[in-house]
């Protein structure tokens, strides 16, 4: 038995597997980091502001169509930010999709 038989499961070799592009992996790591930074900011803001009003908003994508919702005294600002982020996301999706098609 060679070295390949010890490191890989039966029937697989070092050449097999799923290839992931560098840009996809960078965006994945960036997204995970942004989630943790956002959670940290929310926790810090909750600790520093003992009283006050709260509000929330969200964006749900169903296909290419964003559904934006919110509640609270600052909901209009949060909804506006959600709409802007949704538009940026759609534009980035279109740009990245065109780049992939042109590189094939």
N, C-alpha and C positions, 0 to 999 in steps of 0.2 A: 504494500500500500504506500502510495506517495503522500506528499505533503497536502495535496488537494483533498484527498479522501479524509484526512483528519480535521480540516478546518471547515468544510462545507458539508451540508446534509447530502445524503445519497441522491444521486441524479442531478446535482447542481455543481456548477463550476464557478470559478472567479469571474467569468465573463457574463454570467446571467444576472438578472436583477432589473430593477426599475431605475431608469435614469431620471434624475431631477435636475432641472436647470438651476444655475447659480442664482438668477434673478428671482425665481420662485422661492428658493430657500431663503434668500435675503428678505423678501417680503413676508414670509412666514415668521421668521425670527423677529422682524420689525413689528409685526402685528401682535405677537405674544408680549414683547416688551411694552408696547403701547397699552395693552390691557393692564399689565401690572402697574405701570406708571399712573394710569387713570384711577385704579383702585387706591393707590397710595395718596393721590391728590384728594380723593373723596374722603378718605379717612382723616387726613390732616385738616381738611376744611371742616369736617364735623366736629373735631376736637377743638379747633380754634374758635368756632362760632357756636357758643352754647345755646343761644336763642335765635329766633329768626324764622323766616318763612322758608318753606321747601317747595320744590316743584320738580317735575320730571317730564321727560319726553323720550320718544324712541322712533326708530325708523325700522320698518320691516320691508324687505325686498321680496316680492312675489314675481319672479322672472325679472324683467327689466323695470317693473313699476314699483316705485317706493310708496309706502303708506306711512305717513308721518302723523304722530299723535302726541299729546301732552296735556298736563293739568297743573294747576297751581298759579300763583301770582306772576311768575316769570315765564310762563309757558310759551308766550308769543316769541320771546327771544330764543328759547330752547328749540322751538319748532323751526324758526328761521335758520338756526345753526344746523339742525337736522336736514333741512331741505338743501342747504349749501353742501353739506357733506355727501348727501345722496347724489347731487349733481356731479360733484367731483368724482365720486366712485363710478358713476356711469361713464363719464368721459375717460377715466383711466382704463376702464374695462374695454371700451372701444379702441383706444390707442394701443393697448397691449395686444388685443385680438388682431389688429391690423399688422402689428410687428411680427407676430407669430406666423400669420399667413404669408407675409412677404419673405420671411426667412426660409420657408419650406421649399 
